[in-house]
Amino acid sequence: MKLLTGNDLPTGDVIWWTGSGWSRHIAEAADVGAEGEALAKLEEAARRVNGPYVIEATATPQGPRPAHIKDRVRALGPTVRMDLTLAPEASPQVVL
């Protein structure tokens, strides 16, 4: 699967394309398939996201899992401390 990610313009937060908008939670990310690059250009031109790019990911029962370690770390939020992530209710056993 392919995911579209980038950074929120006002806050710099990592955001993920949901199919109808942007979310700070990778669990809400949608597969953009072959349309990812075109969508990234449209969203950047509309000034809704900064530096969008498409990444490879795998669908898992817990949600999308980015293929590259850098993107898995980005998906955790501004810190890799589980008590400070964007989804503290998530399992404390994160597999990077």
C-alpha positions as CSV (number, residue, x, y, z in Angstrom):
1,M,0.0,0.0,0.0
2,K,1.1,3.6,-0.5
3,L,0.5,6.4,2.0
4,L,0.7,10.2,1.5
5,T,2.3,12.1,4.4
6,G,3.7,15.5,4.9
7,N,3.7,18.3,7.5
8,D,0.9,20.5,8.6
9,L,1.6,24.1,7.6
10,P,0.7,26.0,10.8
11,T,2.1,23.5,13.3
12,G,4.7,21.4,11.5
13,D,3.0,18.2,12.8
14,V,3.3,15.0,10.7
15,I,0.0,14.4,9.0
16,W,-1.4,11.5,6.9
17,W,-4.0,11.6,4.1
18,T,-7.2,9.9,5.1
19,G,-8.9,9.8,1.7
20,S,-10.9,13.0,2.4
21,G,-8.5,15.1,4.4
22,W,-5.5,15.0,6.8
23,S,-5.0,13.4,10.2
24,R,-2.3,13.4,12.8
25,H,-2.9,9.7,13.3
26,I,-1.5,7.1,10.9
27,A,-4.2,4.6,11.9
28,E,-6.6,6.9,9.9
29,A,-4.3,6.9,6.8
30,A,-5.8,5.6,3.5
31,D,-4.0,3.9,0.6
32,V,-3.5,6.4,-2.2
33,G,-2.2,3.9,-4.7
34,A,-1.0,5.3,-8.0
35,E,-2.8,8.6,-7.4
36,G,-0.4,9.6,-4.5
37,E,2.0,11.8,-6.5
38,A,-0.8,13.7,-8.2
39,L,-2.7,14.1,-5.0
40,A,0.5,15.4,-3.2
41,K,0.9,18.1,-5.9
42,L,-2.7,19.2,-5.6
43,E,-2.6,19.3,-1.8
44,E,0.7,21.2,-1.7
45,A,-0.6,23.7,-4.3
46,A,-3.7,24.3,-2.3
47,R,-1.4,25.1,0.7
48,R,-3.0,22.3,2.9
49,V,0.3,20.5,3.5
50,N,4.1,21.2,3.4
51,G,6.5,18.8,1.7
52,P,4.1,15.9,0.9
53,Y,5.5,12.6,-0.3
54,V,4.3,9.0,-0.9
55,I,5.7,6.2,1.2
56,E,5.4,2.4,1.1
57,A,3.5,0.7,3.9
58,T,1.9,-2.6,4.8
59,A,-1.6,-3.0,6.0
60,T,-1.7,-4.7,9.5
61,P,-4.6,-5.4,11.9
62,Q,-3.4,-2.4,13.9
63,G,-3.4,-0.1,10.9
64,P,-0.8,0.9,8.3
65,R,2.8,0.2,9.1
66,P,5.4,2.2,7.1
67,A,8.1,0.2,5.4
68,H,10.9,2.5,6.3
69,I,12.1,3.0,9.9
70,K,12.2,6.8,9.5
71,D,8.5,6.9,8.6
72,R,7.6,4.5,11.5
73,V,9.3,6.9,13.9
74,R,7.5,9.9,12.3
75,A,4.2,8.1,12.8
76,L,4.7,7.9,16.5
77,G,4.5,11.6,16.9
78,P,6.9,14.3,18.2
79,T,8.6,11.8,20.5
80,V,9.3,8.1,20.7
81,R,8.4,8.1,24.4
82,M,5.2,6.1,24.5
83,D,3.8,8.3,27.3
84,L,4.1,11.3,25.1
85,T,3.0,10.0,21.7
86,L,0.0,11.2,19.8
87,A,-1.8,8.0,20.7
88,P,-0.9,7.2,24.3
89,E,-3.7,4.6,24.5
90,A,-1.8,2.5,22.0
91,S,0.1,-0.6,23.1
92,P,3.4,0.3,24.8
93,Q,5.0,-2.4,22.7
94,V,5.8,-0.6,19.5
95,V,7.6,-2.6,16.8
96,L,10.0,-0.4,14.8
